[in-house]
């Protein structure tokens, strides 16, 4: 038997296993039965913005060959992204420092390979987005998990980094974070970014949920550090998950390195997706209306969850997730989520995906589904709680 590479041992992205189970459950339901409520994935319930759809249609009808672009993306899109940073954050970014990528997921291998060597140590907070660790592990990097809870806002601190010996080679931040929706205050992000720069720790700041925040001021690591790598995406705020287009803001000395990797890994991002992404910057009225829907769903959940058996949780500051403790039900989170799917018709993600050591107590709800589905999910949770008995939670 031929050997397999070490990267083949990478764990599954468990939420995708939940997707498979939910799809199978939906197919098994009788015609006309209650539908499966899809709260397991972070996929906006809205589609491509109308202005972006019109731009795609025009491009398809133009007769132009929609072929390869530059490896780092069309210059017109990179200029629009740079203008976005000036508009939203008041920071000037040279378009030459921007790389358009195959989604944010395509940005992480580029960031890791540009920054680290096999065996380098990458720190990150737990709970975390699973591919941070899985991609790093597949590339031969060593994750250093920093257990975080409500006392630090589910975010890492300088003190946590100072306690590591030896110091890590890199730090992955997410603000707002998946799965908790937690955010760093601008002054805390600034402190971490400057600490990492001076300590020789490569900061990778995942900012894909910017635009989806609720009450807290937001900042970008690009404001505070010239050595930070910033990753963002058109999937969440811009509602373009299936178009697979994201971007990176790179330190100047990493642009050519990243470009060479991108040329060999991906050749270029999708031409038509870049057309859609560029036009999406003119769709903020529609996108802000989408955000208002998420805010309404968030308020519905926060008000109803205590009555549905979940009295203690940290209200999310951003994104569209809430991370809930299910331990009072007396079940591991995988068992609990299976019960949710089979008895209540709700697909949710077990915490094992986000925290290998503590995830058995937690599960994640995504509230980017349509509002009627959110209201229905609340009612089904309440029925499940009543069925479990008042002592169940």
PyMOL commands that set and color helices and strands:
alter all, ss='L'
color gray80, all
select helices_A, chain A and resi 6-9+14-28+50-61+75-89+95-97+103-115+130-138+150-152+158-162+186-199+221-223+241-243+252-265+271-280+284-308+327-329+333-344+351-353+359-361+371-388+390-392
alter helices_A, ss='H'
color red, helices_A
select strands_A, chain A and resi 37-38+98-101+121-126+142-147+170-174+202-206+229-233+246-249+321-325+346-347+349-350+362-366
alter strands_A, ss='S'
color yellow, strands_A
deselect
rebuild
show_as cartoon
